[in-house]
């Protein structure tokens, strides 16, 4: 049986509740039709429909709406008494939900109920019914709480005003989980999101991970909103949207393969990914911001396929940062050998460029010998790289490919690449046929793929190539239509396939190919264009897709365009554009 490749753009995004391939348990946006009521899907601890009621923003005293708002929001208060109130599902049908996400907008006001405890928050995995607070068990409110407060204390923990934190209620006591968030909330709207996945509990403010902890006390339950106003009997807390979702392990088939795309997760920073690599199961990526004041970084995702269908920040581990890049420069290449050692290359505007090696996960210890020799032996600014087995690192320069021993960065030679526009972006290695393809920034020149055929093995020093030819791309649609920059050879299929991506794009809605897919002929000396996946993302200059890898049945594609992860197609997809996804 053939299995479908599904296609992902791996960029940084702003997290929103629900995500792709998620089951919507309850989604309420508190719109005009709910005015003066509490939606029937929800209930509350005290006085639903009175203390807990949808109102227009003017009535609530809110001066402006949040992004995507509709002018209405939910009042959460305990009028006449003061204290806690909670909003949660009216039905108990989903009280055994395990992995889940709750997301809601809050209107944070540091002056509200001034001098007295005031809490805004969400919770997950509560199994206390029928009443969340006064159930008479002596240990109510059992759940994971994600809160922002002022003038509050929780046992021995006194949180910093306007900083997010996670608590659990266990054995009648409050326990802080993880560290307090570092962001001080400004007055105004903020989106709070709390996710429980296995033993990992993660809290986000405006899509940015603030707190993460592990705990196993609560494994299932329902989600809800929480507010506290001390003894204040007149003020109200304002929430908008109640979005409670759970991951869907079986994404539904899709037949429409055009935008809009779906989200799968978020990067830990706003740094746009450029080069990506894989060891066959894990994903590695390096950033290219082009901003001198922002250090470039490289990250590792142990199990990218496990992240599919989630709405949280992807489970990244930092490999390294590099602050030497000036404006308009950054990492260009990343690779990993069979031992898990990670290699990074980049153009810092001067020679020698950046060429670094780190040990395997999880520590990624810098290789002092390799890194020192790379500086001593480097003669050029560097583009992308390819690993030739475990023996050598091939690094691109303008009109050549340079080789270094993978063990210690000793010089192993170079190959000139003639013809066409000589700006090599990345060498791509076809291990099955012992062939390197030099992917170049071709601009308007249609001959953008240079096939270099190695005359010997990948033993260090043996890099005399028997031929160098240019392979015509064809169907050039625009000035930037042939700016192939990076790519990937999939040797897990027969015949193997070469995936190439464009580094530039025309205006939004243009028809420039996003990814081209080539079948590699016997011996690696011919490429047949199977088809292309066209980009509707647009962009200008150096703002488009960047690199790609195949991991299992998924094709991940990085981009520095708009800092988002997208997905084309689904489990039932058979084609994207004119390229069949079945392998």
C-alpha positions in Angstrom: 0.0 0.0 0.0 1.2 3.5 -0.8 1.1 6.2 1.8 0.5 9.8 1.3 3.0 12.6 1.9 1.5 15.5 3.7 3.3 18.9 3.2 4.2 21.3 6.0 5.6 24.7 6.0 7.9 25.0 9.1 7.8 28.6 10.2 7.2 30.5 13.4 3.6 31.3 14.3 1.4 33.0 16.7 -0.4 30.3 18.6 -4.2 30.2 18.6 -6.4 27.8 20.5 -7.6 24.7 18.8 -4.9 24.4 16.1 -5.0 22.0 13.2 -6.5 18.6 13.4 -8.1 19.3 16.7 -11.5 18.3 18.0 -13.6 21.3 19.1 -15.2 20.3 22.3 -16.7 23.7 23.1 -16.0 26.9 21.1 -18.0 30.0 22.2 -17.0 33.5 21.0 -19.7 35.4 23.0 -21.2 37.2 20.1 -24.2 39.5 19.8 -26.6 36.6 19.7 -25.5 35.7 23.2 -26.1 39.2 24.6 -27.8 39.1 28.1 -27.3 35.4 28.5 -24.7 32.7 29.2 -24.5 30.2 26.3 -26.2 27.0 27.1 -23.0 25.0 26.5 -21.6 26.6 29.6 -22.6 26.9 33.3 -20.9 28.5 36.3 -20.5 28.3 40.0 -22.8 31.2 41.0 -25.6 32.9 39.2 -25.1 31.9 35.5 -27.0 34.4 33.3 -26.7 37.1 36.0 -23.1 37.3 37.4 -21.9 35.3 34.4 -23.4 37.1 31.3 -22.4 38.2 27.8 -22.5 42.0 27.5 -21.3 44.5 24.9 -18.0 46.2 25.5 -19.4 49.6 26.3 -21.6 48.1 29.1 -18.5 46.3 30.4 -16.5 49.5 30.4 -13.9 48.1 27.9 -12.6 50.8 25.6 -11.4 48.7 22.7 -11.7 45.1 21.4 -9.0 42.5 20.9 -7.8 41.2 17.5 -10.7 39.3 15.9 -13.2 40.5 18.5 -16.9 41.2 17.7 -17.8 43.9 20.3 -19.1 41.4 23.0 -17.4 39.6 25.8 -18.3 37.6 29.0 -18.7 39.2 32.4 -17.4 37.0 35.2 -18.2 38.3 38.7 -19.7 37.5 42.0 -22.0 40.5 42.4 -23.2 41.3 45.9 -20.7 39.0 47.6 -17.3 39.1 45.9 -14.8 36.3 45.6 -14.5 33.5 43.1 -16.6 32.6 40.2 -16.0 29.9 37.5 -17.3 29.1 34.0 -17.2 25.5 32.8 -19.0 23.1 30.5 -22.7 22.5 31.3 -22.5 18.9 30.1 -20.4 16.2 31.8 -20.0 14.2 28.5 -16.3 15.2 28.1 -15.2 15.1 31.7 -12.8 12.3 30.9 -10.8 14.3 28.3 -7.1 13.7 28.8 -4.9 15.9 26.5 -6.6 19.2 26.0 -6.3 23.0 25.5 -8.3 25.9 26.9 -7.9 29.3 25.4 -9.6 32.6 26.3 -8.9 36.4 26.0 -8.8 38.4 29.2 -8.9 42.1 29.7 -6.1 42.7 32.3 -6.5 45.9 34.3 -3.9 46.5 37.0 -6.1 49.2 38.6 -9.2 46.9 39.0 -10.1 46.3 42.6 -6.8 48.1 43.5 -5.0 46.9 46.5 -7.0 43.7 46.7 -6.5 40.3 45.2 -7.7 40.1 41.6 -7.2 37.0 39.5 -7.7 36.2 35.8 -7.2 32.6 34.6 -8.1 29.3 33.0 -7.9 25.7 34.2 -7.8 22.2 32.8 -8.2 18.6 34.0 -10.7 19.2 36.7 -12.7 16.1 37.7 -14.7 17.8 40.5 -18.5 17.7 39.9 -21.2 18.9 40.2 -19.8 22.1 41.8 -16.2 23.2 41.2 -15.8 25.2 44.4 -18.3 24.2 47.0 -18.5 20.4 46.4 -18.1 19.6 50.1 -15.1 17.2 49.6 -12.7 19.5 51.5 -10.4 19.5 48.5 -12.4 21.4 45.8 -10.8 23.2 42.9 -8.6 20.3 42.0 -7.2 21.2 38.5 -4.2 22.8 36.8 -4.6 26.6 37.0 -3.0 29.2 34.7 -3.3 32.6 36.3 -2.3 36.3 36.1 -3.0 38.3 39.2 -2.3 41.3 41.3 -2.1 41.5 45.1 -2.4 37.7 45.5 -0.7 35.0 47.5 -1.0 31.2 47.4 0.3 29.6 50.5 4.0 30.5 50.6 4.0 31.6 47.0 3.5 35.3 46.3 3.5 35.8 42.6 4.8 39.0 40.9 1.9 41.2 39.8 1.0 40.9 36.1 3.2 37.7 35.6 1.7 34.4 34.6 2.1 31.2 36.7 0.7 27.7 37.0 -0.7 26.2 40.2 -2.4 22.9 41.2 -4.7 22.4 44.0 -3.9 19.1 45.7 -4.6 17.8 49.2 -6.2 21.1 50.2 -3.0 23.1 49.4 -1.7 25.2 46.5 1.4 24.0 44.8 3.3 26.2 42.2 4.4 24.2 39.1 7.4 25.4 37.0 8.8 28.9 37.2 6.9 32.2 37.0 6.6 33.7 33.6 9.0 36.5 32.6 6.5 38.8 30.8 4.8 41.6 32.7 1.3 42.0 31.1 0.3 45.5 30.1 -3.2 46.7 30.7 -5.4 45.5 27.9 -6.4 42.4 26.1 -4.2 39.2 26.3 -4.9 35.7 25.1 -4.3 33.0 27.8 -3.9 29.4 26.7 -3.3 26.4 28.9 -2.4 23.0 27.4 -2.1 19.6 29.1 -0.4 16.9 27.0 0.6 13.8 28.9 2.5 15.0 31.9 3.5 18.3 30.3 1.5 21.4 31.4 2.2 24.6 29.3 0.9 28.1 29.7 1.0 30.7 26.9 0.4 34.5 26.9 -0.4 35.9 23.4 1.0 32.7 21.8 4.3 32.8 23.7 5.3 30.1 26.1 5.5 31.6 29.6 5.4 28.6 31.9 6.0 24.9 31.4 6.0 22.1 34.0 5.5 18.4 34.4 3.1 16.8 36.8 1.0 13.6 36.9 -1.6 14.2 39.6 -4.4 15.0 37.2 -4.8 13.0 34.1 -8.2 13.9 32.8 -11.1 16.3 33.4 -12.9 19.3 32.0 -11.6 22.9 31.4 -12.9 26.3 32.3 -12.4 30.0 33.2 -11.7 31.5 36.7 -12.0 35.0 38.2 -11.5 36.4 41.7 -12.2 39.8 43.0 -11.6 39.5 46.7 -14.4 41.1 48.6 -15.3 43.4 45.7 -19.1 43.2 45.0 -19.4 45.6 42.0 -16.4 45.2 39.7 -16.3 42.5 37.0 -13.6 40.4 35.3 -13.9 40.3 31.5 -13.2 37.2 29.4 -13.8 36.7 25.7 -14.0 33.4 23.9 -14.1 29.9 25.5 -12.2 27.5 23.2 -11.8 24.0 24.6 -10.2 21.5 22.2 -8.5 18.1 22.2 -6.0 16.7 19.7 -7.6 14.5 16.9 -5.4 11.4 16.4 -7.0 10.7 13.1 -7.1 13.9 11.0 -10.0 14.0 8.6 -9.4 13.5 4.8 -9.1 16.6 2.8 -9.8 17.0 -0.9 -9.3 20.7 -1.2 -5.6 21.4 -1.4 -5.7 25.1 -1.8 -5.2 27.8 0.8 -6.2 28.5 3.5 -3.7 26.3 5.2 -3.9 24.8 8.7 -1.7 25.4 11.7 0.2 22.6 13.5 2.3 24.4 16.1 4.6 27.3 17.1 8.3 28.0 17.3 9.8 29.1 20.6 10.9 32.5 19.2 10.1 34.9 16.4 13.2 33.9 14.6 12.3 32.6 11.1 13.7 29.2 10.2 15.8 28.9 7.0 17.8 25.7 6.8 16.4 22.4 8.1 17.8 18.8 8.3 16.8 15.4 9.6 18.5 12.3 10.9 15.6 10.3 9.6 13.2 10.8 12.5 14.1 14.1 14.2 14.0 17.7 12.8 16.8 20.2 13.1 16.6 23.8 11.9 18.7 27.0 11.9 17.4 30.6 11.7 18.1 33.5 9.4 16.7 36.8 10.8 19.0 39.2 8.9 18.9 41.4 12.0 22.3 42.2 13.5 21.0 42.7 17.1 19.3 39.2 17.1 21.6 36.2 17.6 20.8 33.4 15.2 19.9 30.1 16.7 19.6 26.4 15.9 17.0 24.1 17.4 16.1 20.3 17.6 12.7 18.7 17.6 13.0 15.1 18.7 9.6 13.8 17.4 8.1 16.2 14.9 5.4 13.9 13.8 4.1 13.7 17.4 3.6 17.5 17.3 1.1 17.2 14.3 -2.4 18.0 15.4 -1.3 20.1 18.4 -1.8 23.8 19.0 1.0 24.3 21.4 4.5 25.5 21.0 6.6 22.7 19.4 8.8 20.8 21.7 12.2 22.4 20.8 15.6 22.0 22.3 18.2 24.8 21.7 21.3 23.6 20.0 23.3 26.8 19.9 23.1 30.6 19.3 25.6 32.6 17.2 25.8 36.4 17.6 28.5 37.1 15.0 26.1 37.7 12.1 25.7 41.2 10.9 22.5 42.6 9.4 21.2 40.7 6.3 23.2 37.6 7.3 22.5 34.4 9.2 22.7 30.6 9.2 22.5 29.0 5.7 23.0 25.3 6.4 22.5 22.6 9.0 23.2 18.9 8.9 23.4 15.9 11.2 25.5 12.8 10.8 24.7 9.2 11.8 26.1 9.8 15.3 23.9 12.8 15.9 26.6 15.4 15.6 25.2 18.7 14.3 26.9 20.9 11.7 26.0 24.6 11.0 27.2 26.9 8.3 26.5 30.6 7.6 27.6 33.7 5.8 28.6 36.5 8.3 29.8 38.8 5.5 33.5 38.0 5.8 35.8 35.1 5.3 36.0 32.7 6.9 32.3 32.2 7.2 30.6 30.4 10.2 31.2 26.6 10.2 30.5 24.9 13.5 30.1 21.4 14.9 28.2 20.2 18.0 27.9 16.8 19.7 24.6 14.9 19.7 21.4 15.6 21.7 20.5 16.4 24.4 23.6 18.4 25.4 24.9 19.5 21.9 28.4 20.1 23.3 30.6 22.3 21.0 33.4 20.5 19.2 36.3 22.7 20.1 38.8 21.2 17.7 36.5 21.2 14.7 35.3 24.8 15.4 38.8 26.1 15.8 40.1 24.5 12.6 37.1 25.7 10.7 38.2 29.2 11.4 41.8 28.5 10.6 41.1 26.6 7.4 38.1 28.6 6.1 38.7 30.8 3.1 35.2 31.8 2.0 31.9 33.0 3.2 29.6 30.0 3.4 26.2 29.0 2.1 24.5 25.8 2.9 26.1 22.4 3.6 25.7 18.7 3.0 27.2 15.7 4.9 28.9 13.2 2.6 28.3 10.2 4.8 30.1 10.7 8.1 33.4 11.5 6.4 33.2 15.0 5.0 31.2 18.2 5.1 30.5 19.9 1.7 29.9 23.7 2.0 28.7 26.0 -0.8 30.4 29.2 -1.9 29.6 31.5 -4.8 31.2 29.4 -7.6 32.5 26.3 -5.8 31.8 23.6 -3.3 34.4 23.2 -0.5 35.1 20.1 1.5 36.3 19.6 5.1 36.9 16.5 7.1 33.9 15.9 9.4 36.2 14.8 12.2 38.4 17.9 12.5 37.6 20.4 9.7 40.9 19.8 8.0 40.8 20.8 4.3 39.7 18.1 1.9 39.5 20.1 -1.4 37.0 22.0 -3.5 35.2 21.8 -6.8 34.5 24.7 -9.1 30.9 24.8 -10.5 30.8 26.3 -13.9 28.0 27.7 -16.1 24.8 29.6 -15.2 24.7 32.1 -12.4 27.4 31.0 -10.0 25.9 31.6 -6.6 25.8 28.2 -4.9 23.2 28.1 -2.1 23.4 24.5 -0.9 25.0 21.2 -2.0 22.5 18.3 -1.8 23.9 14.8 -1.5 22.4 11.7 -3.2 23.9 8.9 -1.2 22.4 6.1 -3.3 24.2 7.3 -6.5 27.1 9.2 -4.8 26.1 12.4 -6.5 26.0 16.0 -5.4 23.5 18.5 -6.8 24.6 22.1 -6.5 21.5 24.2 -5.9 22.1 27.8 -6.9 20.4 31.1 -6.6 19.7 31.3 -10.3 17.6 34.4 -10.6 16.4 34.5 -14.3 18.7 31.9 -15.5 16.7 28.7 -16.1 19.7 26.3 -15.6 19.7 26.3 -11.9 20.6 22.7 -11.0 24.2 21.7 -11.4 24.7 17.9 -11.2 28.2 17.1 -9.9 29.2 13.4 -10.3 31.8 12.2 -7.9 34.6 10.0 -9.3 35.4 8.2 -6.1 34.0 7.4 -2.7 33.3 9.8 0.1 36.6 9.2 1.7 38.2 12.5 2.7 40.3 13.9 0.0 38.9 12.0 -2.9 36.8 14.7 -4.6 37.8 14.7 -8.2 34.5 14.9 -10.2 34.3 13.3 -13.6 31.7 15.7 -15.0 29.7 18.8 -14.3 26.5 19.6 -16.2 23.6 22.0 -15.8 20.1 20.6 -15.7 17.5 22.9 -17.3 14.6 23.7 -15.1 12.1 24.9 -17.7 8.8 26.8 -17.3 10.4 30.0 -15.9 7.6 32.3 -14.9 9.3 35.3 -13.4 12.6 36.9 -12.5 12.5 35.0 -9.2 11.0 31.9 -10.5 14.2 29.9 -10.7 15.9 30.9 -7.4 16.3 27.4 -6.2 18.2 27.6 -2.9 17.9 24.4 -0.9 16.6 20.9 -1.2 16.5 17.3 -0.1 17.1 13.9 -1.6 14.7 11.2 -0.4 16.6 7.9 -0.8 13.8 6.0 1.1 11.9 5.5 -2.2 12.9 3.9 -5.5 13.7 5.6 -7.7 14.9 8.3 -5.3 13.5 11.8 -5.5 15.0 15.3 -5.3 12.9 18.0 -3.7 14.0 21.6 -4.4 12.5 24.9 -3.1 12.6 28.5 -4.3 14.3 31.1 -2.2 12.3 34.0 -3.6 8.7 34.7 -4.7 6.7 37.2 -6.5 3.8 39.2 -5.1 1.1 37.5 -3.1 -1.0 35.1 -5.1 1.7 34.5 -7.6 2.2 31.2 -9.4 5.8 30.6 -8.7 6.5 27.0 -7.7 6.9 26.4 -4.0 8.5 23.0 -4.2 9.6 21.1 -7.3 9.8 17.3 -7.2 12.2 15.4 -9.4 12.6 11.8 -10.1 16.3 10.8 -10.1 17.3 8.6 -13.0 19.7 5.6 -12.8 23.2 6.7 -11.7 21.9 10.1 -10.6 22.7 11.8 -13.9 19.2 12.7 -15.0 16.3 14.5 -13.3 12.7 14.3 -14.5 10.4 16.9 -13.2 7.4 15.1 -11.7 5.5 18.2 -10.8 5.5 21.3 -8.6 3.5 22.6 -5.6 2.7 26.2 -6.3 2.9 28.9 -3.6 0.1 31.3 -2.8 2.1 32.8 0.0 3.7 35.5 -2.1 6.4 37.8 -0.7 9.2 39.8 -2.3 12.9 39.7 -2.2 14.3 37.1 0.2 11.0 36.4 1.8 9.7 33.0 0.7 10.2 29.3 1.4 13.7 28.1 2.1 14.4 24.4 2.7 12.7 21.1 3.0 13.2 17.5 4.3 11.1 14.3 4.2 10.6 12.5 7.5 8.4 9.4 7.2 5.3 10.4 5.2 5.7 14.1 5.8 7.5 16.8 3.8 8.5 19.7 6.0 9.2 23.0 4.3 10.8 26.0 6.1 10.2 29.6 5.3 11.2 33.0 6.5 8.0 34.6 5.0 5.4 35.1 7.8 6.5 33.1 10.8 3.8 30.4 10.6 3.6 26.6 10.3 1.1 25.5 7.6 0.0 22.2 6.3 -1.2 21.3 2.9 -3.6 18.3 2.5 -4.5 15.6 4.9 -4.7 11.8 5.3 -6.8 11.5 2.2 -4.9 13.9 0.0 -3.8 12.5 -3.4 -2.3 15.5 -5.1 -1.0 19.0 -4.5 -1.0 21.1 -7.7 0.2 18.7 -10.4 2.3 16.5 -8.2 0.9 13.2 -6.8 1.6 12.8 -3.1 1.5 9.0 -3.1 4.9 7.4 -2.8 
